[in-house]
Amino acid sequence: MTLLAAPEKPQRLAAADWIGAALDMLKTSGLDAVQITTLAKRLSVTRGSFYWHFESREDLLAALVAEWRARNTGVMVEAIRDIDTLDNGVLALFSVWVDHTRFDARLDQAIRDWARRDTDLLETVKLEDDARVAAIAKLYAAHGYPESEAFIRARVIYFTQISFYALRVEDDENMAQRLGYLEEYFRCFTGRDIDPQICAAYREAQLKGQTDDNA
């Protein structure tokens, strides 16, 4: 007599699965699209399974904000912590900002769009912007800039990048073009010339990485 194997129990989704799906929905369709029923259909589970992990939609939305803070502010601050030279520090920032597997530009913009209609989140965004600027200012100050100048230069480089995302400049400018302006960007943001060897090595590594990604 052959015994039939018992059917496998469906694997219960983790909270991270719901958060991941909700983040994708937020980035592609906006806040109003992030609904429990919609997410359940997308994940092929019942609506009730949501409540194993979250008490409410508001609980999920709070988790999305926490994920954004951990991803985007955390990766920036970590990238420039204990950097040995200004050249390497600024280039480390550039590396984070062009690598969307590290700094999620679409998520950053989606959060900012959401904050336009949520005063509490708007305050959180301002605090995160302040934390990012403070980290960059610390980098400048560590390499000889007076405190006030370090703060203003940090603002200039950071808000320029945020505007770059908002205006979607990268849609019309490829990596080779951006790297062609590297010396000028560095001089604009620091008032100094970048070390030619460091610049050449960075440009080569970025172009090689892009070639490998497209292979």
Buried (B, 14 or more C-beta within 10 A) or exposed (E): EEEEEEEEEEEEBEBEBBBBBBBBBBBEEEBEBBBBEBBBEEBEBEEEBBEEBBEEBEEBBEBBBEBBBEBBBBBBBEBBEEBEEBBBBBBBBBBBBBBEEBBBBBBBBBBBBBBEEBEEBBEBBEEBBEBBBEBBBBBBBBBEBEEEBBBBBBBBBBEEBBEBBEEEEBEEEEBEEBBEEBBEBBEEBBEBEBBEEBBEEBBEEBEEBBEEEEE
